[in-house]
């Protein structure tokens, strides 16, 4: 959850493929967002998980983890459906009515992408905003209240690394498939007629594969995102409680073990952090985020040889660091090497064309190189892809200031 970038909602006909997957979490610092690697081993048993708990070391969190809240329907959501959607559904059917509520001007919910926190379905509805996971959960909750069948999908992403502040995460993306109204199986309801609701721009989804995930995994994503957000805010009590809840709710959900490892690591409990990472790695031997974290932890503990073995595996799986070109561009900007900065940011954007920070860096480089038109273009793209409303407003303000500059 996450965290993934969103754009205008999209609807597509789909043919979901079978196969359950999990989601993946962070690199060394931490992880936010719905993310994924396929589990290849049975989940840890209750005895193995017990070695991860350290309740006595953490205060009670400000909010108690609640997996059921993720997809719960509020009274306000029911009123909206009764007043705005059901009358239309009687004429055109519930799926088309819900799609109009999401997309059609004059009826639409006017949703805004906001990655600052992972909201429940009801919170996203009240705010008319959320990250991709929150908006997908809101859509699914509304659809179920209308009697529609719902399935969740993970979307494999070619540009899967994302950055929030100074922290890196590996993220995939989740969408929801709406089937026809629930009817007895013998009536011939078919998922061939399902429609996908997605909150990524359609160009970002082109050529990406989808695989089904169950609702338990979606709820675990929600819990894990809240844990990661607590960790980012320095609230270790929240991070521990919500990561533990994610593991207890879905023991096969590897990202939560990674998040819990980072909580223990920050608290100086290297032994529990290592146990959590090794359990995650046993489930997903090719998970590069877990490999990177375990290698860093072992190196910090003085186990250089073991860390080197893991780094060699990591290098073989992922030869190029995800944000190497961005960092080169940032360094080149700081040192006034404008052409090198431009080239580095361009390489980064070939890997991830929706990286707002690289568009902003490229705008700065273009401006220094005497190309205000290119600078304006990339500031517009940075504003479009910004992860939060505040971030988008900052880019828009810089763009307005650039447009107001007198010509040289």
N, C-alpha and C positions, 0 to 999 in steps of 0.2 A: 503496500500500500503503500506499493505503494507506494519512497514514495514514487510514479508514472505521471506524465503530463496529460492534460485533457484539453479538449477544444470544444467546438460546437458539437452537440449530439448528432449522431448518425444512426440511420436505420438501414439494415441490409437483410435480404433474405439469406438464410444460412442452412447449413447441413452439419450440425455439430458432430464431431467425432467422439467416439468412446475413449475412455482411459482416464483414470484419475491421476492428477498431478498435485504437487504441493506448490508453495511459494517460497522464494528465497529472500534472505535479508542482506546484511551489510558487508562492507569491507571493514578495515581495521577500526575506524572510528565508531560507526554504528549504522543502523539501517532503518529507513522509513519506506514503506510502500509494499504493495502486493507484488510478490516476486516469485521466481520459480526455478526449481530443478527437480527432476524426477527422482522419487525415493526408490532405492534399489535394495533395501533390506528391511526386515520387520522393524516396527517402532520399538524404542526402548520399553522394557517392562516396568511395572510399578516399583520393583526393587531398585532398578537402575536409576529411575527418576528420583527416588528418595534421596540419593546421594547429592542431588542438586539443591535441595531445599535448605534454607538458612533463615527461617522466619525470625529467629531470635535476634538477628543482626539488622533487621529493618523495622522501622516504625510502620504503623498501619497507614495505608495510602489515603489521600483525601477523598477519593472516590473508589468505591468497591467495584472490582471488575464484574461485568455482567454481559456474558455472551448473548443472552436472549435479547438484550436491548438493541443489538446491532440492527435487527430487521423488524423490530416492533413497530406497529402502526399506531399513531397517536390519534386523539380525538380530532385535532385540526386536519389531519390527513383524511380522515373519514368524512368530515364536513366538506372538504374540497371535492372529494369524489362524488358525494351526494349532490352537491350544488352545481358543480362544473362539468363533471365527466359522465356520470351515469345518464343524465338526460340525453346527452349526445350519443352515448353507447347504445341507447335503445334504438337509435336510427341507423348507426353505422357500425355497431359492434364495439366491444370493449377494447380490442387492440388498437383499432384506428382511433378511437376516442382518446386513449392514453397517448398515442403518438402525437395527436394534435395538441394535447396538453403540454407535451414536451417541446414541440417544434413550431407549431403554427402561430404566427404573429397575431396578437390579440387574445390568444388562448394560452400561450406558453407560460411556463413557470418562471421564465427569465432567469435561468440558472447561471451561476458564475463559478468558475473554477477557483478553488482556494485550497492550497496544499498546506496551510498553516497548522491544521490539525485534522484528525480523522473523526468525522462526525458520525453519529448513528443515523439511520434512515430518517427518524423524526427530526433530529437536529438539522440535518441537511435540508429537509423540507421547510422548517421554520426559517432558516437562514437563506434559503434559495441559493445555497452555495455548498461546495464541498470538493474534496479531491475525487479522483476517479472512483475509488472504492466506495466512498460515501454516496456519490451520485448513483452508482450502480445499485447499491443496497436500497436506496430510496425508491428507485424505479421498480425494483423487484418487489418491495413491500406494497407499493401501490398496485402493481399488476396482480399480486395474489389477492388483494382485497377485492379486486374486480373479478376474481374467479379464474384468472389466467394461469396456465402452467408456466413455470419458470425454471430455467437452467442457467448455471453460471459457467463461463469459459475463461480459461487463461489464454492470453494471446502471446505467442512467442514473439519477441522483439529483437530485431537485428541490432538496434541501437539501445542496448539494455542498461548501460551504466548511466546513472544520474548523480547529480551533486546537489547538496543542500548546504549552503554556507560553505564551510571548509571541509565537510564530511562527504564521503563517497558512499554510494549504495548501488546495488545491482537490482534493477526493477523490471518486472514484466507488467502485464496489464490485464485487467479483468473486465469482461463485459457480460451482458445478460441476454438470454434468448427467451423470447416470449412465444409460447405455444398457443394454440387455440384454447377457448374456455374448457375447463375440466369436464370431461364426459367419460362415461364408461368405456373401458378398453375395446369392447366389442363394437363400439360405434365407429371405430376406425380412425381415431385421432392420430395424427402423424407429425413427427418432428421435422419431416421434410418441408412443412409449411411454416416452420418457425421464423421469427423475425428477430434480428439482433439489434439491440440498443447499445450504442457505444458512445463514449465521451472523448474519443480521440479523433482528430481530423482524419478523413478517409485516406489521405495520402500517406499518413503515418502507419496505416494498417496494411497497405498494399503488399501482397506477397507473404504475409505472416501467417503462420499456422495457428490453429486453435485446438485446444483439448479441454474436455469437460473436467470440472472440479465440483466437489460436493459442497453442500451448504455448511457442513462442519468446518471445512477448510476456509470458507469465506469468513465465518465467525472468528476463526483463529487468526486470520489476517487482520481483522479489526482489533482484536485484543493485542496482537503483536505490534501493530502500528501505534497503539496508545502507549505501549511499553517503550517503544523507541522514541516517541515524542517526549515521554517523561525523562528518558535518559538524556536527550538533547537539552532539556531544560534544567538538568542537574537535579531532578527529583528522583533519587534512586529508590525511594520507597514505592512510588508509583511504577517505576520501571520494573522492579522486582515482582511486585504483585501481579501486574498485568502480563508479564512474560510467563510467570508460573501458571497463571490462569489459562493462557494460550496452550501451554504444554499439556495441562490436565484436560483441557477441552478436546484437543486433537494431538495425541502423542506422536503421530506420524509427521507433524508439521515442523520440519527441520528449522526454519528461520527463527522460531521462538527459542530454540536451544542456543542459537548464535547470539540472539539478543540477551538472553540470560547470562551467557558467558561474559558478554561485555559489561553487564552490571556487576558480576562478581569481580571481574578484572579491575574495574574502577574502584571497587571497595578494597582491593588488595588481597582478594581471596583467589590466588592463582590456581590453587589445587582444584577448587570447584569449577573455575573457568575452564581449565583443561579438560575436566570430565565432561562438561557440557559440549565443548567443541569436538571431543573425540566421539561422543555419541552421535553428534550431527554428521561427522565425517564418515562414521560407520554406515549411516543410512544413505549418505550421498557422497561417495568417494571422489566424484569429480566436481564437487562444489567449490569453486575457486574462492568465494568469499570466506568460507570456513577454513580452507587451506591457508589463505593469507593471514587470517586471525591467529590460527594455531601456530604458524611459523613465527609470527611476531611475538606471541606469548612465550614460546619456547626460547626464542632468542633473548628476550628480556630476562628470562630465568637462568640464562647462562648455558643452555643446552644447544650450543652452536651447531654441532654436527647434525642433530635431529632437525633443527630449523633449516639447515642447508638442504637436507633431503626433501623437505616439504616445499622449499622455494624452487627446487629443480622441477618437481612435479607441477607446481604452479606455472613456471615458465613454459613448460611443454604444453600445458592446457591453454594458456593465454599469453602468447609471446610479447604482446605490447600492452603496457599499462594503460588503463582506460582513459586517463586524462593527461597522458604525457605531453601531447601537443598543446593542450590548453595551458599547462604549466610553463612550457617553453614560450608560448606566446605572451603569457603574463610577465615572465622574466624579461623577455625582449622589450616589452613596453616600458618596464621600469628602467631599462638601460638605454632607452631611446633608439633601439634598433627597429625602426618602424616596418621596414620591408620584411624582416625576419618574423616580426610579430604577425603581420598580415598572413604570411604563408603558413605559420603554425596554426593560427585560428582557422584558416581555410581547411587545413588537414583535419582538424578536430571536427569541423562541421560536416566534412564528408563522412565521418563516422557517425555523427549524431546531428542531423540538420536542425533539430529543435532545441539545441543547447543555448539558452538565452544569454548566459555569461560569455560564451564565445562570440555570439553575434555582437554583444556590447563591446568586447575587446576588439573585434574586427572594425566596428564603427570608429573607435578611437584611433586605431592604426590608419584607417582610410582618411580620417580628418587630418592627421599629421602628414599624410602623404599628398595632401591637396586634392582629395576627391570627396567633396561634401555630399555629392549625390549618392555615392556608395555608403557613406556614413549614415545618411538619412535612411537608406534602404535597410541597413542592418539594425538601426535603432528601432525601426518599425517591427522587424522580425523579433527583436529582443522583447519588445512590449507585448507582442502577440503570444510569445511562448513563456512569459514570466510565470513563476509557480504560485504567486500570491497576488491578490489585488494591489497590495501596497507596492510590491515589486514592479508590477505593470505600470502603476501610476508614476513611479520614479523614472522608468524608461520613457514614458510618454512625456514627462516634464522635460527630460533631456532632449527629446526629439523636438518639442515645441521651442526650446531655447535655441536649438540648432537652426530651425527654420526661421527664427527671428533675427539671426545673425546677418549683419549687412554683408553684401558680397565683397570679397577681397579685391 
